[in-house]
Amino acid sequence: MKRFIVLLFAALLTIGLAACGTSDSSNGGGGGDGKPEKLVMGFVPSQDSDKIADTVKPLADKLGEELGMEVEGKVMTSYSALVEAMGSNKVQIGFLPAFGYVLANDKHGVEVILKSERHGSGSYKAQYVVRADSEIDSLEDMKGKTWAIPDLTSTSGFLFPAAQIMDMFDVEDVQSGFFKTTVESGGHDNALIAVYDGTADVATTFDDARDTIKEDYPDVMEKLKVVEYTEEIPNDTISLTKELDDEFKKKIKETFLSFNEDKEMIKIMNDVYTWDAIIEAEDSEYDVVRDTYEKFKDSISLD
């Protein structure tokens, strides 16, 4: 079986086993009555996890103040871990990327309510990044190189680039049949740093993830160059578990939308995931992600 299918299957199997083996009604209180005593808001690492945890605390506190309950912001180890946690209702609000949302919706009935807006748009592209002094100037030049990805369930970091390469070069095994090897780095920032440090030749991330490491790598724009982009991808989401009742979901949605008028809250969203605003989202917008996933789904059982 193709190596990328094996690895992605392993990630999805982890999600599936956790969903089957966990029936959690003690997620901080409430016991699944539609409005728990405590809400947990889950994030995935696009940069240093400790920094995200510190940055999102005021956001969690403000949301809790508006909802009249305790809200905890929790940084997960990966996209897969967040999907797993939402499936077991240990996390009720998930900041999920597009592919993570599709998986969570498919397996656990997680519902998208909102998404990010960046530069006036509700969609974005994935980018291929290499060192500026590299001789890599096209996708074709990447064949046989080392590929750094954030996570196997990252929409921009893995799914869309892998699908694009499969189509363009008629290959099935992207991770070792096109690239020499693939490194799962655990975050968009780490994928970029791997290229910056020379431990990987190519990184795929959201556009433009280089901004997230400028503070620690001030010369990143000069050291790393973007070679190519994928097609448009719907932006990352704010999604909710199915256990929450409809009125409470509506209240959460309205509260997040009200943060558009709060400069401090939007600054936090921008610092964490470069969100410029919070806008409404519909499940149908993510059909393009489902269609892309079909390239893999025939070889993977989600049951």
C-alpha positions as CSV (number, residue, x, y, z in Angstrom):
1,M,0.0,0.0,0.0
2,K,1.2,3.5,-0.8
3,R,3.2,5.0,2.0
4,F,1.2,8.2,2.3
5,I,-2.0,6.1,2.5
6,V,-0.5,4.0,5.3
7,L,0.5,7.0,7.3
8,L,-2.8,8.9,6.8
9,F,-4.7,5.7,7.6
10,A,-2.7,5.5,10.9
11,A,-3.7,9.0,11.8
12,L,-7.4,8.4,11.0
13,L,-7.3,5.0,12.8
14,T,-6.2,6.9,15.9
15,I,-9.2,9.1,15.5
16,G,-11.6,6.2,14.9
17,L,-10.3,4.1,17.8
18,A,-10.6,7.0,20.2
19,A,-14.2,7.7,19.1
20,C,-15.1,4.0,19.5
21,G,-13.3,3.6,22.8
22,T,-14.4,6.8,24.6
23,S,-17.7,7.8,25.9
24,D,-16.9,10.9,27.9
25,S,-19.6,12.7,29.7
26,S,-17.3,14.2,32.3
27,N,-15.8,16.9,30.1
28,G,-15.6,19.5,32.7
29,G,-19.2,19.2,34.0
30,G,-22.6,19.2,32.4
31,G,-22.8,15.5,31.4
32,G,-23.8,16.2,27.8
33,D,-27.0,18.2,28.6
34,G,-26.4,20.6,25.8
35,K,-24.9,23.3,28.0
36,P,-22.0,22.1,30.0
37,E,-20.7,23.8,33.2
38,K,-17.4,24.4,31.4
39,L,-16.4,24.9,27.8
40,V,-13.1,23.7,26.4
41,M,-11.9,25.6,23.3
42,G,-9.3,23.6,21.3
43,F,-6.5,25.0,19.1
44,V,-3.9,23.3,16.9
45,P,-0.3,24.4,16.8
46,S,0.5,26.8,13.9
47,Q,3.4,28.1,16.0
48,D,4.9,27.5,19.4
49,S,2.3,25.8,21.7
50,D,3.3,27.7,24.8
51,K,2.9,31.0,23.0
52,I,-0.5,30.0,21.7
53,A,-1.7,29.0,25.2
54,D,-0.7,32.3,26.7
55,T,-2.1,34.3,23.8
56,V,-5.6,32.6,23.7
57,K,-6.2,32.9,27.5
58,P,-7.7,36.4,27.2
59,L,-9.9,35.2,24.4
60,A,-11.2,32.3,26.5
61,D,-11.7,34.6,29.4
62,K,-13.7,37.0,27.3
63,L,-15.8,34.3,25.8
64,G,-16.5,32.9,29.3
65,E,-17.5,36.4,30.5
66,E,-20.0,36.8,27.7
67,L,-21.4,33.3,28.1
68,G,-21.5,33.4,31.9
69,M,-19.4,30.3,32.4
70,E,-15.8,29.0,32.6
71,V,-14.0,28.6,29.2
72,E,-10.6,27.0,28.9
73,G,-8.3,27.4,25.9
74,K,-6.4,24.2,25.3
75,V,-3.6,23.7,22.7
76,M,-3.7,20.2,21.3
77,T,-0.7,18.3,20.0
78,S,-2.0,18.0,16.4
79,Y,-5.1,18.3,14.2
80,S,-5.8,14.7,14.7
81,A,-5.8,15.1,18.5
82,L,-8.3,18.0,18.3
83,V,-10.7,15.9,16.1
84,E,-10.3,13.0,18.6
85,A,-11.0,15.3,21.5
86,M,-14.1,16.8,19.9
87,G,-15.3,13.3,19.0
88,S,-15.2,12.3,22.7
89,N,-16.7,15.7,23.7
90,K,-13.6,16.7,25.7
91,V,-13.4,19.8,23.6
92,Q,-16.6,21.5,22.5
93,I,-15.3,24.4,20.4
94,G,-12.6,23.6,17.8
95,F,-10.5,25.9,15.7
96,L,-10.3,23.3,13.0
97,P,-8.6,23.6,9.5
98,A,-10.8,22.7,6.6
99,F,-9.7,19.1,6.3
100,G,-9.9,18.6,10.1
101,Y,-13.4,19.9,10.0
102,V,-14.4,17.5,7.2
103,L,-13.1,14.6,9.1
104,A,-14.7,15.7,12.4
105,N,-18.0,16.3,10.6
106,D,-17.9,12.9,8.9
107,K,-17.0,10.9,12.0
108,H,-18.6,12.9,14.8
109,G,-21.2,15.2,13.4
110,V,-19.1,18.3,14.3
111,E,-20.8,21.5,12.9
112,V,-19.1,24.5,11.4
113,I,-20.5,27.8,12.5
114,L,-17.9,30.4,11.5
115,K,-14.6,30.7,9.6
116,S,-11.7,33.2,9.3
117,E,-11.5,36.1,7.0
118,R,-8.0,37.2,5.8
119,H,-7.3,40.1,3.5
120,G,-11.0,40.3,2.8
121,S,-11.3,36.7,1.7
122,G,-12.9,33.6,3.2
123,S,-10.5,31.3,1.3
124,Y,-6.8,31.0,0.9
125,K,-4.1,28.9,-0.9
126,A,-1.4,26.5,0.3
127,Q,2.1,27.5,-0.6
128,Y,5.3,25.5,-1.4
129,V,8.3,27.1,0.4
130,V,12.0,26.5,-0.3
131,R,15.2,28.3,0.7
132,A,15.9,31.4,-1.4
133,D,19.4,30.1,-2.3
134,S,17.9,26.8,-3.4
135,E,17.8,25.7,-7.1
136,I,14.2,24.6,-6.7
137,D,12.1,26.9,-8.9
138,S,9.1,24.7,-9.7
139,L,7.1,21.7,-8.5
140,E,9.0,19.5,-10.9
141,D,12.3,20.6,-9.2
142,M,10.9,19.2,-5.9
143,K,11.0,15.6,-7.1
144,G,13.4,13.5,-5.0
145,K,13.6,16.2,-2.2
146,T,12.8,16.1,1.5
147,W,9.2,17.4,2.2
148,A,8.3,19.0,5.6
149,I,4.6,18.9,6.4
150,P,2.8,20.3,9.5
151,D,0.5,17.3,10.0
152,L,-1.1,14.5,7.9
153,T,-4.5,16.1,8.5
154,S,-3.5,19.6,7.6
155,T,-5.5,20.9,4.6
156,S,-2.9,23.3,3.3
157,G,0.1,21.5,4.7
158,F,-0.6,18.1,3.3
159,L,-4.0,17.4,1.6
160,F,-4.1,19.9,-1.2
161,P,-0.4,19.9,-2.1
162,A,-0.5,16.0,-2.2
163,A,-3.6,16.0,-4.4
164,Q,-2.0,18.6,-6.7
165,I,1.2,16.7,-7.2
166,M,-0.8,13.5,-7.7
167,D,-2.7,15.2,-10.6
168,M,0.2,17.0,-12.1
169,F,2.7,14.2,-12.1
170,D,0.4,11.1,-12.2
171,V,1.9,9.6,-9.1
172,E,0.2,7.6,-6.4
173,D,2.9,7.6,-3.7
174,V,3.5,11.3,-3.1
175,Q,5.5,11.0,0.1
176,S,8.2,8.6,-1.2
177,G,7.3,8.1,-4.8
178,F,7.6,11.8,-5.7
179,F,9.5,13.2,-2.7
180,K,12.5,11.3,-1.3
181,T,11.1,11.4,2.2
182,T,8.5,13.2,4.2
183,V,8.9,14.8,7.7
184,E,5.9,15.4,9.8
185,S,7.0,18.5,11.8
186,G,3.9,19.1,14.1
187,G,3.1,22.7,12.9
188,H,3.4,25.2,10.1
189,D,6.1,27.1,11.9
190,N,8.2,24.0,12.4
191,A,7.8,23.0,8.8
192,L,9.2,26.3,7.7
193,I,12.0,26.2,10.3
194,A,13.0,22.8,8.9
195,V,13.6,24.4,5.5
196,Y,15.2,27.4,7.1
197,D,17.6,25.2,9.0
198,G,18.3,23.0,5.9
199,T,16.8,19.8,7.4
200,A,14.1,19.8,4.7
201,D,14.1,21.1,1.1
202,V,10.4,22.0,0.8
203,A,7.6,22.9,3.2
204,T,3.9,23.2,2.5
205,T,2.0,25.6,4.7
206,F,-0.9,28.1,4.6
207,D,-0.2,31.4,2.8
208,D,1.8,33.2,4.2
209,A,2.9,31.3,7.2
210,R,6.3,32.9,7.2
211,D,4.7,35.8,9.1
212,T,4.3,33.5,12.1
213,I,8.0,33.1,12.6
214,K,9.2,36.6,11.8
215,E,9.8,37.4,15.5
216,D,12.3,34.6,15.9
217,Y,13.6,34.6,12.3
218,P,13.6,38.3,11.2
219,D,15.2,37.4,7.9
220,V,12.7,34.7,7.0
221,M,11.2,36.6,4.0
222,E,14.7,36.8,2.5
223,K,15.8,33.3,3.4
224,L,12.7,31.5,2.3
225,K,10.9,31.9,-1.0
226,V,7.4,30.7,-2.3
227,V,7.7,28.7,-5.5
228,E,4.0,27.7,-6.1
229,Y,0.5,27.7,-4.8
230,T,-2.5,25.3,-4.8
231,E,-6.1,26.1,-5.7
232,E,-8.3,28.0,-3.3
233,I,-9.2,26.4,0.0
234,P,-12.0,27.5,2.3
235,N,-10.6,29.1,5.4
236,D,-10.2,27.4,8.8
237,T,-13.2,27.1,11.0
238,I,-14.8,27.6,14.4
239,S,-16.7,24.4,14.8
240,L,-18.9,22.9,17.6
241,T,-19.6,19.4,18.9
242,K,-23.1,18.0,18.3
243,E,-23.7,17.6,22.0
244,L,-24.4,21.4,22.4
245,D,-28.0,22.4,22.1
246,D,-29.1,24.8,19.3
247,E,-29.8,27.8,21.4
248,F,-26.4,27.6,23.1
249,K,-24.7,27.1,19.7
250,K,-26.5,30.3,18.5
251,K,-25.2,32.2,21.6
252,I,-21.6,31.0,21.0
253,K,-21.8,32.1,17.4
254,E,-23.2,35.5,18.2
255,T,-20.6,36.1,20.8
256,F,-17.7,35.2,18.4
257,L,-19.2,37.5,15.8
258,S,-19.4,40.3,18.3
259,F,-15.6,40.1,18.7
260,N,-15.3,41.7,15.3
261,E,-16.1,45.0,17.1
262,D,-13.5,44.2,19.8
263,K,-10.0,45.2,18.6
264,E,-8.3,43.2,21.4
265,M,-10.1,40.0,20.5
266,I,-9.4,40.3,16.8
267,K,-5.7,41.1,17.6
268,I,-5.6,37.8,19.5
269,M,-7.1,35.9,16.6
270,N,-4.6,37.6,14.3
271,D,-1.7,36.8,16.6
272,V,-2.7,33.1,16.7
273,Y,-3.9,32.3,13.2
274,T,-3.6,35.6,11.3
275,W,-7.4,36.1,11.3
276,D,-8.5,39.6,10.3
277,A,-12.2,39.0,11.0
278,I,-14.7,36.2,12.0
279,I,-17.4,35.5,9.3
280,E,-20.2,33.0,8.9
281,A,-19.7,29.7,7.3
282,E,-21.7,26.9,5.8
283,D,-20.9,23.2,5.6
284,S,-21.4,23.2,1.8
285,E,-18.4,25.5,1.4
286,Y,-16.2,22.6,2.4
287,D,-17.4,20.3,-0.4
288,V,-14.2,21.1,-2.4
289,V,-12.2,19.7,0.5
290,R,-14.4,16.6,0.5
291,D,-13.8,16.2,-3.2
292,T,-10.1,16.5,-2.8
293,Y,-10.2,13.9,0.0
294,E,-11.9,11.5,-2.4
295,K,-8.5,10.9,-4.0
296,F,-7.5,9.2,-0.7
297,K,-10.8,8.0,0.7
298,D,-11.2,5.0,-1.7
299,S,-8.1,3.5,-0.1
300,I,-8.9,4.4,3.5
301,S,-11.7,3.0,5.7
302,L,-13.0,5.6,8.2
303,D,-15.1,3.0,10.0
